[in-house]
Amino acid sequence: MTSISSDRIISTNGVGGHASGNGSGPTKAPFRHIDDLVLVGVDLDPHTPLRKILELGDAHMRQATTYNDFRRPDLALQEYIKAFTIAVDKVPKHKDYPSLKSDRGDLGRLYNALKTKISSAGSTFDKIKEDIKEDNRRSGVQPTVSKNSSEIAGPISSNTPLKTTMQTQANSSMSTGHKPKPAVQPKPQALHGNAIKQTPISFPQDLTSRFARLRDSQRPGTSMKAANQTQTLALLDTSVPAMPKLPKAIYSPARGTVTSEVANLPSSAPRGMFSRINSMTSAPSVAASALTDNAIATLSRNQFVTAHAYRTSQPSTPTQPKIPTGDTITPKTLGSLMNRKHSNVEILIIDVRDRVSFDEGHINYPGTICVEPEILMRENISADDIADSMVLAPPDERLAFEQRDKVDLVVIYDQDSDSVPSKITGNSLEMVLYNLRQALSYYSYNRPLKNSPKLLEGGLTSWIYEFGEQFVEVSNTASMHVPMSAKSTRSHSDKGRYRTKTRTLSQNEINQFEDLIKKDQTGTHEFDYIKTRDDFIRRYPSIKGGPESMISPPIDEQEALLAGIAPAPPRRPEPTIPRTRYSGLDSRDDHSEVGGLAMVSSADIAAEATRLSRGRTGLWNNGVICYCNSTIQAFLASPGFIDEIIRNNWPEVWRADPDREPSRPQLLAKILKNLLQWMYRREFDSMKITTLMRYMNSVHEGFKDHNTINKLGDDKQHDIDEFTNFIFVQLAAETDVTSTMQKLEQPHIPEDGSIVAQIAREYLRFWIDQHKFTFIDRHFSGFNMNHRRCYTCNNETYLSDSHHTYFFTPEARKDGKRVQLTDIIEHEWSGEDITMHCEKCKSNQLANVSLRLAKLPRLLRVYIRRYAFDREKLATVKTFVPLEFPLELDLAPYSWDLGTRRQVSRLLGPSFNEGFLVPTEYQLYAIQVHQGVTTNSGHYWSWVRGDSTGEWVFLDDTKVRHIFAEEWEAQLQNLYNCPEQRTPVQLFYKRKDIRVPWGNFSKS
């Protein structure tokens, strides 16, 4: 074959005696030892095109078949190992391998054909391996790789390369035209007697070993044992001779190729093909051989297991604890590996939560570091990029990550994750775990890990449950620097127990919920009977408060003249299928205040007035679902948000392309629509949210709490941020129309370095990559370009980010006065001085970082963190810091100027520019209050704006109370002071340009 060099074949045939070319006749030589045969490798330039690598693998596979047909099973086995190495090691490590997996063209067929050939030939080469091992037993041949280099090389100089010498001998033998004489084989091991063997004198001897042999020789019956032990120790000599060593073969199967077994491939370092770095000879260790044997045994029923199984047993050496296979590790197993009294395993533990949560409590181990989630949000990030991004981390943590290849095991954990996703999802928590696993496993070229990284099952929560809080350490690394995003826009996982991971419902469960939704839609209309007189009066109240009169009211003459002359103003009929506008721009005919009311008939106005005259619908509480009731009332009061939900074409208008598979049933969207529609009509005094609670309990996977699993919808209290985030994540997944938006004509953005072009490019890239074209992101998500400026060189850089919730933590003042929410926003958003790596200065410099909003959300959700970690109690406690929040909030100081946002809006066009050219003022419309000391106890209720100017409504489950003016001002001051463990925890603001019914209809 042209792909196999002649010198390699000659050198193979020239080492040791093995079967001759024909393989028949009485002069048949024994095969070389199985250990020598499997020591083959494939030297490839990492930049070799993938097609050439696949063709080379196919050539090796065909050559293996040819050798087997010509009765050269030893050479056939070597060629098979080369083909196997290419399929499971070289191809998956190639830079074009990710595209190969999804390729259905020529390369994909070549790779699949190669894997099929290797798998189908497994049984054949398994028999070849057994035949060679049996031949080794009969002939007593010994492996040459386990002997001392002096015995192998003979009179060859130590400075002469092994390959050159072997090739010279082979060439000389070929030049004479005669076949070289076979090497003299030692007597088979089975024929050896009990004669005492002399210890080889070529091995270095020290005084300790000599005295030990003298002592052992004085004991009867120990001479043979001493000789064998001395010879065994000599074979395990760890001295480094000058001769280079042939590379060991790599035949550990990769995941997703030939088999589904767990792979443990050693990554290849990027070095020259002919470099001598890391290629010096070293004595093979027992641990390395055992690791190789275990990896080999994984494929094809111990297909390439060497002859260690029948080799004479050797003295046992201290072995390290076995590191479990797979992608996860249990807390109990990790604890045993961390116990230095019984284990010398070096472990690097990586906490992927934010720095504040890391300081509040992390695994108590010297090798625990924190890699913040902001660093890991980039796709295809390499391990070196992560290390370079840790410029703000403590130096010892960065150094520990850079030396990740020197530890035996790397463990990753967050708060409570049980597995690493197999692909990127819309969940930011799963993306962090996925990107870090990919970086350590596949993109750690310069420093490959000794073992694959493991995820701690259950995260820190399961660790605390297994060992207790005494094994959780508190630190103060955040005092050095806390990134702005960690302080002000922390993810919903900051309190540790939040989990939005859900399971997929079966088709039978989906059908059951569909039936429940239909009953909720139609059940009341079919059986809407009036059973009592009070029910009739409540449903049909008297229009006028006074007694009715049979006398017609006096009619003005001018009114009588005009009556019947002026026709009703024309009104455009409702379209059959309302137009879908993803940009958020509404036509004046539909919703504008100028012509909208003029086109509304008097009947519609009367119906709306009747609806507003009814009392609001309360929600029944079984004792623990107040967190859900108060949040649903806040959703009902959200302008724009509720207006879309109650439309007839929602949520179907937010469904992705019909050809997209699988299509989502949008169960949560339909359940919420039914619930909010009935509450919006105000036809009932109270309602039960049975269907929603049942759905959450069926879908939510929950989180671990001691020995139980807590799930939304169960019989336990939950936090409103946990519930709100669940609704947001689920609705975003059910209303994701990013694929539809990608088909629209994309705006042309100039490739220049202006800040306007940067904002436009980053917004489009971020919104499409993160699948932000959803119903939730339309109303609640903003987009900010954080500004960073180096004080030394004035170099400016920008970092894009987006959030649908903004988190703030009030800290008590020394004078005991109220903390102003505007002061917290000013402190965390206006800018701070930090030490960061400047790309222009090529060093760490002092810089200023500030948050700058580019796209302002329609609705602003603010969560006030009222929980802190008590270091004395080693537990999370609630804080009662008095906090004053404004009824009107202006974000202009933290936004890009109007001129910049106007230019960005022009570049993006009407399909993508919603939220850029809008006011920066916001108005408060809902407040959620919690009374209690923990999230697992207490009670929630809401305050929402009423239907008339200055009106606020108190909503506490089924209790509804309206207040005005002075009474509301007193209640507001009470909320600021947080008496009796009552604290506002969640605020909802609406942008000033979003229309609301406040004041449109007055209750007289």
NORTAQUI-V386747 format. One record per backbone hydrogen bond with DSSP energy under -0.5 kcal/mol. NH is the residue of the N-H (numbers start at 0). CO is the residue of the C=O. E is the energy in kcal/mol with one decimal. If there is no record, write none. Layout:
BEGIN
nh=NH co=CO e=E
nh=NH co=CO e=E
END
This chain:
BEGIN
nh=3 co=0 e=-1.0
nh=4 co=2 e=-0.6
nh=8 co=4 e=-1.4
nh=9 co=5 e=-2.6
nh=10 co=6 e=-2.5
nh=11 co=7 e=-1.8
nh=12 co=8 e=-2.1
nh=13 co=9 e=-1.5
nh=14 co=11 e=-0.7
nh=15 co=13 e=-0.7
nh=27 co=24 e=-1.1
nh=35 co=32 e=-0.6
nh=36 co=32 e=-1.9
nh=37 co=33 e=-1.9
nh=39 co=37 e=-2.1
nh=42 co=40 e=-0.5
nh=43 co=41 e=-0.8
nh=47 co=44 e=-2.4
nh=52 co=48 e=-1.7
nh=53 co=49 e=-2.3
nh=54 co=50 e=-2.4
nh=55 co=51 e=-2.3
nh=56 co=52 e=-2.3
nh=57 co=53 e=-2.3
nh=58 co=54 e=-2.2
nh=59 co=55 e=-2.4
nh=60 co=56 e=-2.0
nh=61 co=57 e=-2.4
nh=62 co=58 e=-2.5
nh=63 co=59 e=-2.2
nh=64 co=60 e=-1.8
nh=65 co=61 e=-2.2
nh=66 co=62 e=-2.8
nh=67 co=63 e=-2.1
nh=68 co=64 e=-2.1
nh=69 co=65 e=-1.9
nh=70 co=67 e=-1.2
nh=71 co=66 e=-2.8
nh=75 co=71 e=-2.3
nh=76 co=72 e=-2.4
nh=77 co=73 e=-1.5
nh=78 co=74 e=-2.3
nh=79 co=75 e=-2.2
nh=80 co=76 e=-2.1
nh=81 co=77 e=-2.0
nh=82 co=78 e=-2.3
nh=83 co=79 e=-2.6
nh=84 co=80 e=-2.8
nh=85 co=81 e=-2.1
nh=86 co=82 e=-2.0
nh=87 co=83 e=-2.3
nh=88 co=84 e=-1.9
nh=89 co=84 e=-1.6
nh=90 co=85 e=-2.4
nh=92 co=88 e=-1.1
nh=93 co=90 e=-1.4
nh=96 co=93 e=-1.6
nh=99 co=95 e=-1.2
nh=100 co=96 e=-1.7
nh=101 co=97 e=-0.7
nh=102 co=99 e=-1.1
nh=108 co=104 e=-1.8
nh=109 co=105 e=-2.2
nh=110 co=106 e=-2.5
nh=111 co=107 e=-2.4
nh=112 co=108 e=-2.5
nh=113 co=109 e=-2.2
nh=114 co=110 e=-2.3
nh=115 co=111 e=-2.2
nh=116 co=112 e=-2.3
nh=117 co=113 e=-2.2
nh=118 co=114 e=-2.4
nh=119 co=115 e=-2.6
nh=120 co=116 e=-1.7
nh=121 co=118 e=-1.2
nh=124 co=120 e=-2.1
nh=125 co=121 e=-1.7
nh=126 co=122 e=-1.7
nh=127 co=123 e=-1.8
nh=128 co=124 e=-2.2
nh=129 co=125 e=-1.7
nh=130 co=126 e=-2.4
nh=131 co=127 e=-2.4
nh=132 co=128 e=-2.3
nh=133 co=129 e=-2.3
nh=134 co=130 e=-2.2
nh=135 co=131 e=-2.3
nh=136 co=132 e=-1.9
nh=137 co=133 e=-2.0
nh=138 co=134 e=-2.6
nh=139 co=135 e=-2.2
nh=140 co=135 e=-0.5
nh=146 co=143 e=-1.0
nh=150 co=147 e=-0.8
nh=151 co=147 e=-1.5
nh=152 co=148 e=-2.7
nh=153 co=149 e=-1.8
nh=155 co=152 e=-1.4
nh=159 co=156 e=-1.4
nh=164 co=160 e=-1.8
nh=165 co=161 e=-2.6
nh=166 co=162 e=-2.4
nh=167 co=163 e=-2.4
nh=168 co=164 e=-2.5
nh=169 co=165 e=-2.2
nh=170 co=166 e=-2.8
nh=171 co=167 e=-2.5
nh=172 co=168 e=-2.1
nh=173 co=169 e=-2.0
nh=174 co=170 e=-2.2
nh=175 co=171 e=-1.3
nh=176 co=172 e=-0.5
nh=176 co=173 e=-0.6
nh=177 co=172 e=-0.6
nh=190 co=187 e=-1.3
nh=191 co=188 e=-1.1
nh=202 co=199 e=-0.6
nh=209 co=205 e=-1.9
nh=210 co=206 e=-2.7
nh=211 co=207 e=-2.1
nh=212 co=208 e=-2.1
nh=213 co=209 e=-2.1
nh=214 co=210 e=-2.5
nh=215 co=211 e=-2.3
nh=216 co=212 e=-2.1
nh=217 co=213 e=-0.8
nh=217 co=214 e=-0.7
nh=218 co=215 e=-1.2
nh=221 co=218 e=-1.2
nh=225 co=221 e=-2.4
nh=226 co=222 e=-2.3
nh=227 co=223 e=-2.4
nh=228 co=224 e=-2.4
nh=229 co=225 e=-2.4
nh=230 co=226 e=-2.4
nh=231 co=227 e=-2.4
nh=232 co=228 e=-2.7
nh=233 co=229 e=-1.9
nh=234 co=230 e=-2.0
nh=235 co=231 e=-1.2
nh=236 co=233 e=-1.6
nh=240 co=238 e=-0.8
nh=244 co=278 e=-0.9
nh=250 co=248 e=-0.6
nh=252 co=250 e=-0.6
nh=255 co=258 e=-0.7
nh=256 co=253 e=-1.5
nh=256 co=258 e=-0.7
nh=270 co=268 e=-1.3
nh=274 co=271 e=-1.1
nh=278 co=275 e=-1.6
nh=280 co=242 e=-0.5
nh=288 co=284 e=-2.2
nh=289 co=285 e=-2.6
nh=290 co=286 e=-2.4
nh=291 co=287 e=-2.3
nh=292 co=288 e=-2.7
nh=293 co=289 e=-2.5
nh=294 co=290 e=-2.1
nh=295 co=291 e=-2.6
nh=296 co=292 e=-2.5
nh=297 co=293 e=-0.6
nh=297 co=294 e=-0.7
nh=298 co=295 e=-1.4
nh=301 co=296 e=-1.2
nh=302 co=298 e=-2.2
nh=304 co=301 e=-1.0
nh=308 co=305 e=-0.9
nh=309 co=306 e=-0.8
nh=310 co=306 e=-0.6
nh=310 co=307 e=-0.5
nh=328 co=454 e=-2.3
nh=333 co=329 e=-2.4
nh=334 co=330 e=-2.5
nh=335 co=331 e=-1.8
nh=336 co=332 e=-1.9
nh=337 co=333 e=-1.9
nh=338 co=334 e=-0.9
nh=339 co=337 e=-1.0
nh=341 co=338 e=-1.0
nh=342 co=338 e=-0.8
nh=346 co=344 e=-0.5
nh=347 co=408 e=-2.5
nh=348 co=346 e=-0.5
nh=348 co=366 e=-2.4
nh=349 co=347 e=-0.5
nh=349 co=410 e=-3.2
nh=350 co=348 e=-0.5
nh=350 co=368 e=-2.9
nh=351 co=349 e=-0.6
nh=351 co=412 e=-2.1
nh=357 co=353 e=-2.1
nh=358 co=354 e=-2.3
nh=359 co=355 e=-1.8
nh=360 co=356 e=-1.0
nh=361 co=472 e=-2.0
nh=363 co=470 e=-2.1
nh=364 co=362 e=-1.4
nh=367 co=364 e=-1.7
nh=368 co=348 e=-2.8
nh=368 co=366 e=-0.5
nh=370 co=350 e=-2.3
nh=371 co=369 e=-0.6
nh=374 co=371 e=-1.3
nh=375 co=371 e=-0.8
nh=376 co=373 e=-0.7
nh=377 co=374 e=-0.6
nh=380 co=377 e=-0.8
nh=382 co=438 e=-0.7
nh=382 co=442 e=-2.1
nh=383 co=442 e=-0.6
nh=385 co=381 e=-1.8
nh=386 co=382 e=-2.1
nh=387 co=383 e=-2.3
nh=388 co=384 e=-1.7
nh=389 co=385 e=-0.7
nh=389 co=386 e=-0.9
nh=391 co=388 e=-0.5
nh=392 co=389 e=-0.6
nh=396 co=393 e=-0.6
nh=397 co=393 e=-1.9
nh=398 co=394 e=-2.5
nh=399 co=395 e=-2.0
nh=400 co=396 e=-2.0
nh=401 co=397 e=-2.3
nh=402 co=398 e=-1.6
nh=403 co=400 e=-1.3
nh=405 co=402 e=-1.5
nh=406 co=403 e=-0.8
nh=407 co=345 e=-1.9
nh=408 co=345 e=-1.6
nh=410 co=347 e=-2.7
nh=411 co=453 e=-3.3
nh=412 co=349 e=-1.9
nh=427 co=425 e=-0.5
nh=430 co=426 e=-1.9
nh=431 co=427 e=-1.8
nh=432 co=428 e=-1.6
nh=433 co=429 e=-2.6
nh=434 co=430 e=-2.7
nh=435 co=431 e=-2.0
nh=436 co=432 e=-2.3
nh=437 co=433 e=-2.4
nh=438 co=434 e=-2.3
nh=439 co=435 e=-2.3
nh=440 co=436 e=-2.2
nh=441 co=437 e=-2.7
nh=442 co=437 e=-1.3
nh=449 co=406 e=-0.6
nh=453 co=409 e=-2.5
nh=454 co=326 e=-2.6
nh=455 co=411 e=-3.0
nh=456 co=328 e=-2.3
nh=456 co=454 e=-0.6
nh=457 co=416 e=-1.3
nh=458 co=416 e=-0.6
nh=458 co=455 e=-1.9
nh=459 co=413 e=-2.1
nh=460 co=414 e=-2.6
nh=460 co=457 e=-0.6
nh=461 co=457 e=-1.4
nh=462 co=458 e=-1.6
nh=463 co=459 e=-2.5
nh=464 co=460 e=-2.0
nh=465 co=461 e=-1.9
nh=466 co=462 e=-2.6
nh=467 co=463 e=-2.2
nh=470 co=467 e=-1.3
nh=471 co=468 e=-1.5
nh=472 co=361 e=-3.3
nh=474 co=358 e=-1.4
nh=478 co=475 e=-0.9
nh=479 co=476 e=-1.2
nh=480 co=476 e=-0.8
nh=485 co=482 e=-0.7
nh=486 co=482 e=-1.4
nh=487 co=483 e=-3.1
nh=488 co=483 e=-0.6
nh=488 co=484 e=-0.8
nh=493 co=490 e=-1.3
nh=494 co=491 e=-0.5
nh=495 co=492 e=-1.4
nh=502 co=698 e=-2.2
nh=509 co=505 e=-2.4
nh=510 co=506 e=-2.3
nh=511 co=507 e=-1.9
nh=512 co=508 e=-2.1
nh=513 co=509 e=-2.2
nh=514 co=510 e=-2.0
nh=515 co=511 e=-2.0
nh=516 co=512 e=-2.4
nh=517 co=513 e=-2.0
nh=518 co=514 e=-2.1
nh=519 co=515 e=-2.2
nh=520 co=516 e=-1.7
nh=521 co=517 e=-2.1
nh=522 co=518 e=-2.4
nh=525 co=521 e=-1.7
nh=526 co=522 e=-1.3
nh=527 co=524 e=-0.8
nh=528 co=526 e=-1.4
nh=530 co=528 e=-0.7
nh=535 co=531 e=-1.6
nh=536 co=532 e=-2.4
nh=537 co=533 e=-2.2
nh=538 co=534 e=-2.1
nh=539 co=535 e=-2.7
nh=559 co=555 e=-2.5
nh=560 co=556 e=-2.1
nh=561 co=557 e=-2.0
nh=562 co=558 e=-1.5
nh=564 co=561 e=-1.6
nh=565 co=561 e=-1.2
nh=566 co=564 e=-0.6
nh=577 co=575 e=-0.5
nh=580 co=578 e=-0.5
nh=581 co=579 e=-0.5
nh=585 co=583 e=-0.5
nh=590 co=586 e=-1.8
nh=591 co=586 e=-0.5
nh=591 co=587 e=-1.0
nh=595 co=591 e=-1.8
nh=598 co=594 e=-1.2
nh=598 co=595 e=-0.6
nh=599 co=596 e=-0.7
nh=604 co=600 e=-1.9
nh=605 co=601 e=-2.3
nh=606 co=602 e=-2.4
nh=607 co=603 e=-2.4
nh=608 co=604 e=-2.4
nh=609 co=605 e=-2.3
nh=610 co=606 e=-2.2
nh=611 co=607 e=-2.5
nh=612 co=608 e=-1.5
nh=613 co=609 e=-0.8
nh=613 co=610 e=-0.9
nh=617 co=684 e=-3.0
nh=618 co=956 e=-1.5
nh=619 co=686 e=-3.3
nh=627 co=624 e=-0.5
nh=628 co=624 e=-2.1
nh=629 co=625 e=-2.5
nh=630 co=626 e=-1.0
nh=631 co=627 e=-2.4
nh=632 co=628 e=-2.0
nh=633 co=629 e=-1.4
nh=634 co=630 e=-2.3
nh=635 co=631 e=-2.4
nh=636 co=632 e=-1.2
nh=637 co=634 e=-1.5
nh=638 co=636 e=-0.7
nh=640 co=638 e=-1.4
nh=641 co=637 e=-2.4
nh=643 co=639 e=-1.6
nh=644 co=640 e=-1.5
nh=645 co=641 e=-1.9
nh=646 co=643 e=-1.2
nh=649 co=646 e=-1.2
nh=652 co=648 e=-2.5
nh=653 co=650 e=-1.9
nh=654 co=651 e=-1.5
nh=659 co=656 e=-1.7
nh=669 co=665 e=-1.9
nh=670 co=666 e=-2.6
nh=671 co=667 e=-2.7
nh=672 co=668 e=-2.1
nh=673 co=669 e=-2.3
nh=674 co=670 e=-2.2
nh=675 co=671 e=-3.0
nh=676 co=672 e=-2.5
nh=677 co=673 e=-2.0
nh=678 co=674 e=-2.0
nh=679 co=675 e=-2.3
nh=680 co=676 e=-1.8
nh=681 co=677 e=-1.0
nh=682 co=677 e=-0.8
nh=686 co=617 e=-1.6
nh=689 co=687 e=-0.8
nh=692 co=688 e=-1.9
nh=693 co=689 e=-2.3
nh=694 co=690 e=-2.3
nh=695 co=691 e=-2.4
nh=696 co=692 e=-2.2
nh=697 co=693 e=-1.5
nh=698 co=694 e=-2.1
nh=699 co=695 e=-2.7
nh=700 co=500 e=-1.9
nh=702 co=709 e=-1.9
nh=704 co=707 e=-2.7
nh=707 co=704 e=-1.8
nh=709 co=702 e=-2.4
nh=709 co=707 e=-0.6
nh=713 co=710 e=-1.8
nh=722 co=718 e=-1.9
nh=723 co=719 e=-3.0
nh=724 co=720 e=-2.3
nh=725 co=721 e=-1.6
nh=726 co=722 e=-2.3
nh=727 co=723 e=-2.6
nh=728 co=724 e=-2.8
nh=729 co=725 e=-2.4
nh=730 co=726 e=-2.6
nh=731 co=727 e=-2.4
nh=732 co=728 e=-1.9
nh=733 co=729 e=-2.1
nh=734 co=730 e=-1.6
nh=735 co=732 e=-0.7
nh=736 co=734 e=-0.7
nh=736 co=772 e=-2.7
nh=740 co=736 e=-2.0
nh=741 co=737 e=-2.0
nh=742 co=738 e=-0.7
nh=742 co=739 e=-0.7
nh=743 co=740 e=-0.9
nh=748 co=746 e=-0.6
nh=749 co=747 e=-0.5
nh=751 co=749 e=-1.7
nh=757 co=753 e=-2.1
nh=758 co=754 e=-2.5
nh=759 co=755 e=-2.1
nh=760 co=756 e=-2.7
nh=761 co=757 e=-2.7
nh=762 co=758 e=-2.4
nh=763 co=759 e=-2.1
nh=764 co=760 e=-2.6
nh=765 co=761 e=-2.9
nh=766 co=762 e=-2.7
nh=767 co=763 e=-2.0
nh=768 co=764 e=-2.9
nh=769 co=765 e=-2.4
nh=770 co=767 e=-1.0
nh=771 co=766 e=-3.1
nh=773 co=771 e=-2.0
nh=777 co=773 e=-1.8
nh=778 co=774 e=-1.0
nh=778 co=775 e=-0.6
nh=779 co=775 e=-3.0
nh=780 co=776 e=-0.9
nh=781 co=802 e=-1.7
nh=782 co=854 e=-2.0
nh=783 co=800 e=-2.5
nh=784 co=851 e=-2.3
nh=785 co=783 e=-0.6
nh=785 co=798 e=-2.9
nh=786 co=849 e=-2.4
nh=787 co=796 e=-2.6
nh=788 co=847 e=-2.3
nh=789 co=794 e=-2.3
nh=790 co=845 e=-2.4
nh=793 co=789 e=-1.6
nh=796 co=787 e=-2.6
nh=798 co=785 e=-1.8
nh=800 co=783 e=-1.9
nh=802 co=781 e=-0.7
nh=805 co=860 e=-2.1
nh=806 co=487 e=-1.6
nh=807 co=862 e=-2.0
nh=809 co=807 e=-0.5
nh=812 co=816 e=-0.5
nh=815 co=812 e=-1.0
nh=818 co=881 e=-2.7
nh=820 co=883 e=-2.7
nh=823 co=819 e=-1.7
nh=824 co=820 e=-2.3
nh=825 co=821 e=-2.3
nh=826 co=822 e=-2.4
nh=827 co=823 e=-2.3
nh=828 co=824 e=-2.5
nh=829 co=824 e=-0.6
nh=829 co=825 e=-1.5
nh=831 co=848 e=-1.8
nh=833 co=831 e=-0.5
nh=833 co=846 e=-3.0
nh=835 co=833 e=-0.6
nh=835 co=844 e=-2.8
nh=837 co=835 e=-0.6
nh=837 co=842 e=-2.8
nh=838 co=836 e=-0.5
nh=841 co=837 e=-1.7
nh=842 co=837 e=-0.9
nh=844 co=835 e=-3.4
nh=846 co=833 e=-3.4
nh=847 co=788 e=-2.5
nh=848 co=831 e=-2.5
nh=849 co=786 e=-2.3
nh=850 co=828 e=-2.1
nh=852 co=893 e=-3.0
nh=853 co=782 e=-3.3
nh=854 co=782 e=-2.2
nh=855 co=853 e=-0.6
nh=855 co=914 e=-2.7
nh=858 co=778 e=-3.2
nh=859 co=988 e=-3.2
nh=860 co=858 e=-0.6
nh=861 co=859 e=-0.6
nh=861 co=986 e=-2.8
nh=862 co=805 e=-2.4
nh=863 co=861 e=-0.5
nh=863 co=984 e=-2.6
nh=864 co=807 e=-2.6
nh=864 co=862 e=-0.7
nh=865 co=863 e=-0.7
nh=867 co=876 e=-2.8
nh=869 co=867 e=-0.6
nh=869 co=874 e=-3.4
nh=870 co=868 e=-0.7
nh=873 co=869 e=-1.6
nh=874 co=869 e=-1.2
nh=876 co=867 e=-3.1
nh=877 co=932 e=-0.6
nh=878 co=865 e=-3.1
nh=882 co=975 e=-1.2
nh=883 co=818 e=-2.8
nh=884 co=882 e=-0.5
nh=888 co=921 e=-2.4
nh=890 co=888 e=-0.6
nh=890 co=919 e=-2.4
nh=893 co=890 e=-1.1
nh=894 co=891 e=-1.6
nh=895 co=852 e=-2.8
nh=900 co=896 e=-2.2
nh=901 co=897 e=-2.3
nh=902 co=898 e=-1.9
nh=903 co=899 e=-2.3
nh=904 co=900 e=-2.2
nh=905 co=901 e=-1.8
nh=906 co=902 e=-1.9
nh=907 co=903 e=-2.2
nh=908 co=904 e=-1.7
nh=911 co=908 e=-1.3
nh=912 co=908 e=-1.2
nh=915 co=912 e=-1.6
nh=916 co=912 e=-0.6
nh=917 co=915 e=-1.2
nh=921 co=888 e=-2.9
nh=922 co=989 e=-2.6
nh=923 co=886 e=-3.0
nh=924 co=987 e=-2.7
nh=925 co=987 e=-1.3
nh=926 co=942 e=-2.7
nh=927 co=985 e=-2.6
nh=928 co=940 e=-2.8
nh=929 co=982 e=-2.5
nh=930 co=938 e=-2.6
nh=931 co=980 e=-1.5
nh=936 co=933 e=-0.9
nh=938 co=930 e=-2.0
nh=940 co=928 e=-1.7
nh=941 co=954 e=-2.4
nh=942 co=926 e=-2.6
nh=943 co=952 e=-2.1
nh=944 co=924 e=-2.0
nh=945 co=950 e=-3.2
nh=950 co=947 e=-1.8
nh=951 co=962 e=-2.2
nh=952 co=943 e=-3.3
nh=953 co=960 e=-3.6
nh=954 co=941 e=-2.8
nh=954 co=952 e=-0.6
nh=955 co=953 e=-0.6
nh=955 co=958 e=-2.5
nh=956 co=954 e=-0.5
nh=958 co=955 e=-2.5
nh=960 co=953 e=-1.9
nh=962 co=951 e=-2.6
nh=964 co=949 e=-0.7
nh=966 co=963 e=-1.4
nh=967 co=963 e=-1.2
nh=968 co=964 e=-2.2
nh=969 co=965 e=-1.9
nh=970 co=966 e=-2.1
nh=971 co=967 e=-2.5
nh=972 co=968 e=-2.0
nh=973 co=969 e=-1.7
nh=974 co=970 e=-2.0
nh=975 co=971 e=-1.9
nh=976 co=972 e=-1.5
nh=977 co=973 e=-1.0
nh=978 co=973 e=-0.7
nh=980 co=977 e=-0.5
nh=981 co=978 e=-1.9
nh=982 co=929 e=-2.7
nh=982 co=980 e=-0.6
nh=984 co=927 e=-2.7
nh=985 co=927 e=-1.4
nh=986 co=861 e=-2.9
nh=987 co=925 e=-2.3
nh=988 co=859 e=-2.8
nh=989 co=922 e=-2.8
nh=990 co=857 e=-3.0
nh=991 co=920 e=-2.3
nh=993 co=990 e=-1.8
nh=998 co=946 e=-1.5
nh=999 co=996 e=-1.6
nh=1000 co=946 e=-0.6
nh=1000 co=996 e=-0.8
nh=1003 co=1001 e=-0.8
END
